[in-house]
Amino acid sequence: MSQVLLSLYRKYAADRLRGFERMENPGYCSGSFDGLHHPSDDDDDDMVDIAGATLDFSSTDDVPPLSSGGYEEYSSSSRAAGMNGNGPAKLVDPLEDPVPGLGTYEDFNTIDWVREKSKDRDRHREITKKSRQSTVALLHSVSDAFSGWLLMLLVGLMSGALAGGIDIAAHWLTDMKDGVCLIGFWFNHEHCCWTSNETTFQERDRCPQWQSWGELITGTSEGAFAYIMNYLMYIFWALLFSFLAVTLVRAFAPYACGSGIPEIKTILSGFIIRGYLGKWTLIIKTITLVLAVSSGLSLGKEGPLVHVACCCANILCHLFTKYRKNEAKRREVLSAAAAVGVSVAFGAPIGGVLFSLEEVSYYFPLKTLWRSFFAALVAAFTLRSINPFGNSRLVLFYVEFHAPWHLVELAPFVLLGIFGGLWGALFIKANIAWCRIRKSTRLGHYPVTEVLVVAALTALLAYPNSYTRMSGAELISELFNDCSLLDSSQLCGYKQPTNTSETGVGNSLADRPAGEGLYTALWQLALALIFKMMITVITFGMKVPSGLFIPSMAVGAIAGRLLGVGMEQLAYYNHDWLIFKGWCSPGADCITPGLYAMVGAAACLGGVTRMTVSLVVIMFELTGGLEYIVPLMAATMTSKWVADAFGREGIYEAHIRLNGYPFLEPKEEFEHSSLAVDVMRPRRSDPALAVLTQEGMTVGEVETLVESTHYSGFPVVVSQESQRLVGFVLRRDLLISIDNARKRQEGIVSASQVVFTEHAPAQAPEAPPPLRLRGIMDLSPFTVTDHTPMDITVDIFRKLGLRQCLVTHNGCCPELSRKTSGKGFLTKSGNT
């Protein structure tokens, strides 16, 4: 079979799994389903191999499984009532008397989008009907309609507050690696020197109130001994922060590691991973994200903030019944929460909404778009009110450019796009290869050691270079900066103009020849570029919270700044060239290196994630300059085209495939000419399909059939002779209903008939009462003919969110097709 069908089979096998296995290595994070081996093709009782997940997921973080006490209590009390009653036993119909547990899902299973949407429509129709009958019901209808907006308000407020706290704490701990504030250890470097009157312009960051560790220990800030002490303390704090981060993740919330976006995409597609968005994951991810960023590892907090926002949304969903009890409605909220995460990460509400729509969401109706926009607005306003950076901005690297760009510069912008695409493709292949090594060797059994070794290596190599020593956000801010006359940065180490004609106009400076300080900075940036490109490959995917936005942007910003300075010097010394004539005269501000850094950052991030529209809008909101959209669009599209030439998967899709999550990419094209009959289960050579008849089978026969197979559902037909399709019953609902009937309904024994018809057939007086199960049967299962092309069938699964589809021949002889993650895999058997 083709490679696509083989990958679909892995997804099919993954979604069949219903258990949860505790691993010997609790530090392992991203679960992989690829390593599972089944004794038979229809065996779905094996345990899921998600290493490190040692939490109890029966908590209220998500919908509790069936083993919760409510079902047992309900069953026992009902059974007692039936036994103590004096009248005849009541016939229990699940349609009239709902059974707890029906319609719910087990862990590591796919939701039924069609059923969930139908449930919500029925609920809304019932509320609307009752609202015409009384004032109380009308108020309930209004509150139900308003609850979605109230939930978005709470998600925005909670996510914005957490993001502000993370920014403040990360800034403080990052500065603690360099020194301490004598007037209050809780002040970071900038806040400590705010009130000082002894700072100079050249050394604006130095004040008596702030002392480095070397100065505090040795009494002097100069000399080799003070430098060595600062070096050692920098490594010590980096190791301490990274050790605390990985230990907390390993001990309390294994799901708190990584970016979280691959898993969020999988969950939004309909897959259930209990505990991934729970309260413990939120608490530990928030704490360890601060520690991981402060340790100096080559990672960012932007991706994990999406995970944090989704955790907030999932927890708050439990306050509202219609979101707590409907998985599809809950995923609408999670889509909006993903937009909130990007909004607070970059201060880009519109970009966040587009990010959710373009990158992570599977089902995104129009009302979700409006609510996402509202939630992102509230989150950005909350973060702005907290003002974590003290500059009235939402991010540390907000910039404003004033110099226009020129048509000739499109060539270097496209060149940056090519670099970004090549870097993105190279990074994905290298990172996936390293992650495979981690998963297939003993390295994966020692997550704490791995994190400590990488943290020590990063600190050891980063400290001597000032551009790798600073945090990723500070580095990007430095690279985006447009030099002014009062700027003391090394990147602004130009030779001073010798006459007033070279001072430029307005706020801009004329292009100037590079000085010694700039040349030194360029060499340091070149070394920083090589270091960042290599260390990020082995850092992303470790067992600590790790985002990829900031490291990718840093690589692109360094490359862009280097190219921008090169173009600036080329224009300065060769302004009489044809390409510079007419727009770059002597004494003019022709080239803005900071703009090149911004374009390079967008190109590299686009090459890694394959974002396009949302990325351009995010960068536009960062700069506030409408005239730079064309350079950003050119670089971003070039980056995507170049990266797609080496592989169409972005980093998140690659990690989804690596971890074996049941996810079928909506953008993936099905290029094979196979038919539904070619891939359905069972095969033609397999035993006949197990079916239920609408009447005539006993409880004992049904239980025997269920026990002898491992299918997740069974077609219901008229009879064994006339296999005309009537409906479809899920194995889970069937088992729950039979078990509940034995406990609640007196007289139900193995000889009782199981009836799926509307009216129970006539029976002998001495026969036991029948068990009516029409209420759990799907009377309108989706069907296709056996000659339906697979590309059409896959589109049906993608667009309707089906869990299974019945394949028929001439309108009868149903054969069950199966899809895994709510997006499309067909077999002929009912394995789930």
Residue pairs with C-beta under 8 A, 6 or more apart in sequence:
1 9
1 679
2 672
2 674
4 668
4 670
4 671
4 672
5 672
5 674
5 679
7 657
8 664
8 679
8 820
8 824
8 825
9 825
10 33
10 34
10 660
11 660
11 662
11 663
11 664
11 820
11 821
11 825
12 662
12 818
12 819
12 820
12 825
12 827
12 831
13 33
13 36
13 38
14 33
14 36
14 108
14 660
14 661
14 662
14 820
15 108
15 109
15 110
15 271
15 662
15 820
15 821
15 825
15 832
16 44
16 712
16 820
16 831
16 832
17 33
17 36
17 44
17 46
17 47
17 48
17 108
18 44
18 45
18 48
18 106
18 107
18 108
18 109
18 832
19 45
19 46
19 47
19 48
19 108
20 47
20 48
20 50
20 53
20 57
20 107
20 108
21 47
21 48
21 49
21 50
22 53
22 54
23 49
23 50
23 51
23 52
23 53
24 445
25 51
25 52
25 444
25 445
25 447
26 51
26 52
26 53
26 54
26 250
26 251
26 254
27 52
27 246
27 249
27 250
27 254
27 446
27 447
27 448
27 543
28 51
28 52
28 254
28 444
28 447
28 543
29 51
29 52
29 249
29 254
29 255
29 257
29 258
29 447
29 543
30 257
30 258
30 262
30 263
30 541
30 655
30 658
30 659
31 48
31 49
31 50
31 51
31 53
31 273
31 659
31 660
31 661
32 49
32 50
32 51
32 439
32 658
32 659
32 660
33 48
33 49
33 659
33 660
33 661
33 662
34 659
34 660
35 49
35 660
36 46
36 48
36 49
38 46
39 46
40 710
41 681
41 829
41 831
42 681
42 682
42 709
42 710
42 711
42 829
42 831
43 710
44 710
44 711
44 712
44 831
44 832
45 710
48 107
48 108
50 108
51 254
51 444
52 250
52 254
52 543
53 254
53 255
53 275
54 254
55 252
55 253
55 254
55 255
55 275
55 278
55 280
57 65
57 107
57 274
57 275
57 278
58 64
58 65
58 67
58 68
59 275
59 278
59 279
60 318
61 274
61 275
61 277
61 278
61 279
61 280
61 281
61 314
61 315
62 272
62 274
62 275
62 277
62 278
62 314
63 104
63 105
63 274
63 324
63 325
63 327
64 70
65 104
65 106
65 107
65 274
66 101
66 104
66 106
66 736
70 100
71 100
71 101
74 100
75 100
75 739
75 740
75 743
75 744
76 743
78 743
78 744
79 743
79 744
82 89
82 90
82 744
82 745
82 746
83 746
85 746
89 745
89 746
89 747
89 769
90 745
91 745
91 760
91 769
91 770
91 772
92 99
92 740
92 741
92 744
92 745
92 771
92 772
93 772
93 774
93 775
94 102
94 733
94 737
94 773
94 775
94 776
95 774
95 775
95 776
96 775
99 736
99 737
99 740
101 736
102 733
102 736
102 737
102 776
103 115
103 119
103 733
105 111
105 272
105 327
106 272
106 732
107 272
107 273
107 274
108 271
108 272
108 273
109 271
109 272
109 832
110 270
110 271
110 272
110 662
110 803
110 819
110 820
110 821
110 822
111 270
111 271
111 272
111 327
111 328
111 801
111 803
111 822
112 801
112 802
112 803
113 270
113 328
113 363
113 800
113 801
113 802
113 822
114 782
114 800
114 801
114 802
115 778
116 326
116 327
116 328
116 329
117 328
119 326
120 322
120 326
120 328
120 329
123 322
123 326
124 144
127 137
127 140
127 141
127 144
128 141
130 137
130 140
130 141
131 137
131 138
131 140
131 141
132 138
144 322
147 320
147 322
147 323
148 333
148 367
148 371
149 371
149 374
150 320
151 313
151 316
151 317
151 319
151 320
151 323
151 333
152 333
152 336
152 371
152 372
152 374
152 375
152 378
153 374
153 375
153 378
154 316
154 319
155 309
155 312
155 313
155 316
155 333
155 336
155 337
155 340
155 375
155 378
155 379
156 340
156 374
156 375
156 376
156 377
156 378
156 379
156 381
156 382
157 378
157 379
157 382
158 312
158 316
159 305
159 308
159 309
159 312
159 313
159 337
159 340
159 341
159 344
159 375
159 379
159 382
160 340
160 344
160 378
160 379
160 380
160 381
160 382
160 383
160 385
160 386
161 382
161 386
162 286
162 308
162 312
163 305
163 308
163 344
163 345
163 379
163 383
163 388
164 344
164 382
164 383
164 386
164 387
164 388
165 286
165 386
165 388
166 286
166 289
166 290
166 301
166 305
166 308
167 383
167 388
167 389
168 386
168 388
169 290
169 294
170 289
170 290
170 293
170 294
170 301
170 471
171 188
171 388
171 389
172 186
172 187
172 188
173 241
173 290
173 291
173 294
174 188
174 293
174 294
174 296
174 471
175 188
175 189
175 190
176 188
176 237
176 294
177 233
177 234
177 237
177 238
177 294
177 296
178 189
178 212
178 213
178 230
178 234
179 189
179 210
179 211
179 212
179 213
179 215
179 216
180 210
180 211
180 213
180 216
181 187
181 188
181 189
181 191
181 192
181 209
181 210
182 208
182 209
182 210
182 211
183 192
183 209
184 192
189 205
189 210
190 205
190 390
191 390
192 207
192 209
192 210
193 199
193 204
193 205
193 206
193 207
193 209
193 210
195 209
196 207
196 208
196 209
198 207
198 208
199 205
199 206
199 207
200 206
201 486
201 488
202 488
204 488
211 221
212 221
212 226
212 230
213 229
213 230
213 233
214 220
214 221
214 225
214 226
214 227
214 228
214 229
214 230
214 233
215 221
215 226
217 226
217 229
218 225
218 226
218 229
220 226
230 463
231 463
234 296
234 459
234 463
234 469
235 456
235 459
235 460
235 463
237 294
237 295
238 295
238 296
238 297
238 455
238 456
238 458
238 459
239 295
239 452
239 455
239 456
239 459
241 291
241 292
241 294
241 295
241 455
242 291
242 292
242 295
242 297
242 451
242 452
242 454
242 455
242 544
243 448
243 451
243 452
243 455
244 288
244 291
245 288
245 291
245 292
245 295
245 451
245 544
245 545
246 288
246 447
246 448
246 451
246 452
246 542
246 543
246 544
247 448
248 256
248 284
248 287
248 288
248 291
249 256
249 257
249 284
249 288
249 543
249 544
249 545
250 447
250 448
250 543
252 280
252 283
252 284
253 280
253 281
253 283
253 284
253 285
254 543
255 263
255 273
255 275
255 276
255 278
255 281
256 281
256 284
256 285
256 288
256 545
257 542
257 543
257 544
257 545
257 546
258 541
258 543
258 545
258 546
259 303
259 304
259 306
259 307
259 540
259 545
259 546
259 547
259 548
259 652
260 285
260 303
260 304
260 306
260 307
260 310
260 545
261 303
261 306
261 307
261 359
261 360
261 652
262 652
262 653
262 655
262 656
262 659
262 661
263 273
263 276
263 307
263 661
264 306
264 307
264 310
264 334
264 338
264 360
265 359
265 360
265 362
265 652
265 656
265 663
266 273
266 656
266 661
266 662
266 663
266 821
267 273
267 276
267 277
267 310
267 331
267 334
268 331
268 334
268 335
268 338
268 360
268 361
268 362
268 363
269 362
269 663
269 664
269 821
269 822
269 823
270 327
270 331
270 362
270 801
270 821
270 822
270 823
271 661
271 662
271 663
271 821
271 822
272 327
275 281
277 310
277 311
277 313
277 314
277 315
277 334
278 311
278 314
278 315
279 311
279 315
281 307
281 311
282 308
282 311
282 312
282 315
285 304
285 307
285 308
285 311
285 545
286 308
288 544
288 545
289 301
289 304
289 305
289 308
289 545
291 544
292 299
292 544
292 545
292 546
293 299
293 300
293 301
293 471
295 455
296 455
296 458
296 459
296 462
296 469
296 471
297 454
297 455
297 458
297 539
297 542
297 544
297 546
298 458
298 472
298 532
298 535
298 536
298 539
298 551
299 472
299 536
299 539
299 540
299 544
299 545
299 546
299 547
299 548
299 550
299 551
300 472
300 473
300 546
300 547
300 548
300 549
300 550
300 551
301 345
301 545
301 547
301 550
302 341
302 342
302 345
302 346
302 547
302 549
302 550
303 546
303 547
303 548
303 549
304 545
304 546
304 547
305 341
305 342
305 344
305 345
305 547
306 337
306 338
306 341
306 342
306 345
306 360
307 341
307 545
308 341
309 337
309 338
309 340
309 341
309 344
309 379
310 334
310 337
310 338
310 341
312 337
313 333
313 334
313 336
313 337
313 340
314 330
314 333
314 334
314 337
317 323
317 324
317 330
317 333
318 324
322 329
323 329
323 330
323 333
324 330
328 363
331 362
331 363
332 363
332 365
332 367
332 368
332 371
335 356
335 360
335 361
335 363
335 364
335 368
335 372
336 356
336 368
336 371
336 372
336 375
336 376
337 375
338 352
338 355
338 356
338 360
338 361
339 349
339 352
339 353
339 355
339 356
339 372
339 373
339 375
339 376
340 352
340 372
340 375
340 376
340 379
341 352
342 348
342 351
342 352
342 355
342 356
342 376
342 614
342 618
343 349
343 351
343 352
343 353
343 375
343 376
343 377
343 379
343 380
344 379
344 380
344 383
344 394
345 352
345 395
345 549
346 352
346 394
346 395
346 618
346 621
346 622
347 380
347 383
347 384
347 393
347 394
347 395
347 398
347 621
347 622
348 617
348 618
348 621
348 622
349 373
349 376
349 377
349 379
349 380
349 621
350 373
350 376
350 617
350 621
351 614
351 615
351 617
351 618
351 620
351 621
352 372
352 376
352 618
353 369
353 372
353 373
353 376
354 613
354 614
354 617
355 611
355 614
355 618
356 364
356 372
357 364
357 369
357 372
357 614
358 611
358 612
358 613
358 614
359 609
359 611
359 614
359 652
361 368
362 666
362 801
362 822
362 823
363 801
380 394
383 394
384 392
384 394
389 395
389 396
391 398
395 473
395 622
396 473
396 474
396 476
396 477
397 473
397 474
397 476
397 477
397 480
397 622
398 622
398 623
398 624
399 477
399 480
399 481
399 482
399 594
399 598
399 622
399 623
400 623
400 624
400 625
401 482
401 592
401 594
401 595
401 598
401 623
401 625
401 628
402 482
402 506
402 507
402 508
403 482
403 508
403 589
403 592
403 595
404 627
405 592
405 595
405 627
405 628
405 630
405 631
406 583
406 584
406 590
408 579
408 580
408 583
409 567
409 591
409 631
410 630
410 631
410 634
412 563
412 564
412 567
412 596
413 596
413 599
413 631
413 634
413 635
414 634
414 635
414 638
415 563
416 556
416 559
416 560
416 563
416 596
416 599
416 600
416 603
416 635
417 603
417 606
417 634
417 635
417 636
417 637
417 638
417 639
417 642
418 638
418 639
418 642
419 556
419 559
419 600
419 603
419 604
420 556
420 600
420 602
420 603
420 604
420 605
420 606
420 607
420 635
420 638
420 639
420 642
420 643
421 603
421 606
421 607
421 638
421 639
421 640
421 641
421 642
421 643
421 644
421 645
422 607
422 642
422 643
423 533
423 555
423 556
423 604
423 607
423 608
424 552
424 604
424 606
424 607
424 608
424 609
424 610
424 639
424 643
424 651
425 607
425 642
425 643
425 645
425 646
425 647
427 533
427 536
427 537
427 552
427 607
427 608
427 651
428 608
428 643
428 647
428 649
428 650
428 651
428 654
429 646
429 647
430 537
431 537
431 540
431 541
431 651
431 654
432 654
432 655
432 658
434 537
434 538
434 541
435 541
435 655
435 658
436 658
437 443
438 444
438 450
438 541
439 658
443 450
447 542
447 543
448 543
450 542
450 543
451 542
451 543
451 544
454 535
454 538
454 539
454 542
457 535
458 535
458 539
461 468
461 531
461 535
462 468
462 469
462 531
463 469
465 524
465 527
465 528
465 531
466 490
466 524
467 475
467 478
467 521
467 524
467 525
467 528
467 558
468 475
468 527
468 528
468 531
468 532
470 478
472 550
472 551
472 553
472 554
473 550
475 528
475 554
475 557
475 558
476 550
476 553
476 554
476 557
476 597
476 601
478 489
478 491
479 491
479 554
479 557
479 558
479 560
479 561
479 594
479 597
479 601
480 557
480 594
480 597
480 598
480 601
481 487
481 489
481 491
481 492
481 594
482 508
482 592
482 593
482 594
483 489
483 491
483 492
483 494
483 509
483 593
483 594
484 492
484 507
484 509
485 503
485 509
489 521
490 517
490 518
490 520
490 521
490 524
491 518
491 521
491 561
491 593
492 517
492 518
493 514
493 515
493 516
493 517
493 518
493 519
493 520
493 521
494 512
494 513
494 514
494 515
494 518
495 512
495 513
495 514
495 515
496 512
497 503
497 510
497 512
501 510
501 586
501 587
502 510
502 512
502 586
502 587
503 509
503 510
504 510
504 587
504 588
504 589
505 589
508 589
509 589
510 587
510 588
510 589
511 568
511 571
511 572
511 584
511 588
511 589
511 590
511 591
512 572
513 569
513 572
513 573
514 522
514 565
514 569
518 565
522 562
522 565
525 558
525 561
525 562
526 562
528 558
529 555
529 558
529 559
529 562
532 551
532 554
532 555
532 558
533 555
536 548
536 551
536 552
536 555
539 546
539 551
540 546
540 548
540 551
540 651
541 655
548 608
548 609
548 651
549 605
552 601
552 604
552 605
552 607
552 608
552 609
553 601
553 602
553 604
553 605
554 601
555 604
556 597
556 600
556 601
556 602
556 603
556 604
556 605
557 597
557 598
557 600
557 601
558 597
558 600
559 600
559 604
560 593
560 596
560 597
560 598
560 599
560 600
560 601
560 603
561 593
561 594
561 596
561 597
561 600
563 596
563 600
564 591
564 592
564 593
564 594
564 595
564 596
564 597
565 593
567 591
567 593
567 596
568 590
568 591
568 593
571 580
571 584
571 590
571 591
572 590
574 580
575 581
575 584
575 585
575 586
575 590
580 590
583 590
584 590
584 591
595 628
595 631
598 619
598 622
598 623
598 628
598 632
599 628
599 631
599 632
599 635
600 635
601 619
602 615
602 616
602 619
602 632
602 635
602 636
602 639
603 635
603 636
603 638
603 639
604 639
605 611
605 615
606 612
606 615
606 635
606 636
606 639
606 640
606 643
607 639
607 640
607 642
607 643
608 643
608 650
608 651
609 615
609 650
609 651
609 652
610 640
610 643
610 644
610 648
610 649
610 650
611 636
611 650
612 636
612 637
612 640
615 632
615 636
616 629
616 632
616 633
616 636
619 628
619 632
620 626
620 628
620 629
620 632
647 654
648 667
648 668
649 657
649 665
653 665
656 663
661 821
662 820
662 821
663 821
663 823
664 794
664 797
664 798
664 820
664 821
664 823
664 824
664 825
666 798
666 823
670 790
670 791
670 794
672 790
672 791
673 789
673 790
674 789
674 790
675 786
675 787
675 788
675 789
675 790
676 784
676 785
676 786
676 787
676 788
676 789
676 790
676 793
676 807
676 817
676 826
677 786
677 787
677 807
677 815
678 790
679 790
679 817
679 826
679 827
679 828
680 786
680 807
680 815
680 816
680 817
680 818
680 826
680 827
680 828
680 829
681 816
681 817
681 818
681 827
681 828
681 829
681 830
681 831
682 688
682 689
682 815
682 827
682 828
682 829
683 828
686 828
686 829
689 715
689 814
689 815
689 816
689 828
689 829
690 705
690 708
690 709
690 711
690 714
690 830
691 714
691 715
691 716
691 717
691 720
691 723
691 814
692 702
692 705
692 714
692 715
692 716
692 717
692 729
692 754
692 756
693 716
693 717
693 718
693 719
693 720
694 716
694 717
694 718
694 719
694 726
694 755
694 756
694 757
695 753
695 754
695 755
695 756
695 757
695 761
696 719
696 753
697 753
697 754
698 750
698 751
698 752
698 753
698 754
699 738
699 748
699 749
699 750
699 751
699 752
699 753
699 754
699 771
700 750
700 751
701 754
702 734
702 738
702 754
703 738
703 750
705 714
706 731
706 734
706 735
709 830
710 831
711 731
711 816
711 829
711 830
711 831
711 832
712 730
712 731
712 732
712 804
712 818
712 830
712 831
712 832
713 728
713 729
713 730
713 731
713 804
713 816
713 830
713 832
714 728
714 729
714 731
714 734
714 830
715 725
715 727
715 728
715 781
715 806
715 814
715 816
715 830
716 725
716 726
716 727
716 728
716 729
716 756
716 777
717 723
717 724
717 725
717 726
717 812
717 814
718 724
718 726
722 812
723 812
723 813
723 814
724 811
724 812
725 781
725 783
725 806
725 808
725 811
725 812
725 814
726 756
726 777
726 779
727 756
727 777
727 778
727 779
727 780
727 781
728 777
728 778
728 781
728 804
728 806
728 816
729 756
729 773
729 776
729 777
729 778
730 776
730 778
731 830
731 832
733 776
734 773
734 776
737 771
737 773
737 776
738 771
741 748
741 771
742 748
745 769
745 771
747 768
747 769
748 768
748 769
748 771
749 768
751 767
751 768
752 768
752 769
752 770
752 771
753 761
753 763
753 767
753 770
753 771
754 770
754 771
754 773
755 761
755 770
755 771
755 772
755 773
755 774
756 773
756 774
756 777
757 774
758 774
760 770
760 772
761 770
763 770
781 804
781 805
781 806
782 796
782 800
782 802
782 804
782 805
782 806
783 805
783 806
783 807
783 808
783 814
784 792
784 793
784 796
784 805
784 806
784 807
784 808
784 817
785 807
785 808
785 809
786 807
786 808
786 809
786 815
788 807
790 826
793 805
793 817
793 824
793 826
794 824
796 802
796 805
796 824
797 805
797 819
797 822
797 823
797 824
797 825
797 826
798 823
798 824
801 822
801 823
802 819
802 822
802 824
803 818
803 819
803 822
803 832
804 816
804 817
804 818
804 819
804 830
804 832
805 816
805 817
805 818
805 819
805 826
806 814
806 815
806 816
806 817
807 814
807 815
807 816
807 817
807 826
807 828
808 814
808 815
809 815
815 828
816 827
816 828
816 829
816 830
817 826
817 827
817 828
818 825
818 826
818 827
818 828
818 829
818 830
818 831
818 832
819 825
819 826
